[in-house]
Amino acid sequence: MILRSADPGTDCIRVREPRACITPTQADLEHAHRLLGEAILFDRHNDLPWAIRTDKKAPGDIVAYDLRKPTTGQTDIPRLRQGGLSAQFWSVYVPGELTCGWARTQLEQIDLMRRVIARYPERLSSLRARLKTFARPRKPAASDRMLGIEGGHAIEDSLGALRAYYDLGVRYMTLTHNTNTDWADSAADVPAHHGLTAVRRAGGARDESHRHAGGSLAHLRRDHGGRAARVARARHLLALVRTRGL
Ligand SMILES: [Zn+2]
């Protein structure tokens, strides 16, 4: 389903996954291509860095995982072009289920994706040009600052780590993934805090919107998303919202 955005001052179109898989007709495809010619298509979640890290043939090898050719995964440059993608948030996912080393793995994921972005400048220059329209009148976002963290476990309870991730290009962080953190409950875990803890209500969620960084409420227990949204005050992107009462 393709919807016009209700956000004032933007021309973006939001795309939601259809509930049922329907084979498009030629007329549907032509309609979609017409829309893509006019619109900015902004994908807010792509797990390419994890796909490269866990590739069976050459794990973590960004040269072997050649995006100029068809890949075995879901992303390569020919398909990004064919799909009319204008802008992409690259998810730098780290499993919360790890028993240690979340921040180290997070840094490795950020490093991997930054090297991938640097390797394909021809793709990214066109992306920047289209973002000028989307981001007006603000400075267009550079492609190496379009990373998103999945789960607050990646900061290991350190706001300093969060600020450092920002400087490396991270522009949103989901509060949780499939596991609770020391300060927020995940929708997929046993409730421990009944939402956000008091400390993080006051500081963490606010800092998540640090200097335009986006705060995402995906995976947060759905009855506590409204609280997080009220606390995180700045102009941030609430992506993948699965919460009640927003
Ligand atoms: Zn993901």
Residues whose N, C-alpha, C, O or C-beta is under 5 A from the ligand:
A	BS01	ZN	D47 S91 Y93
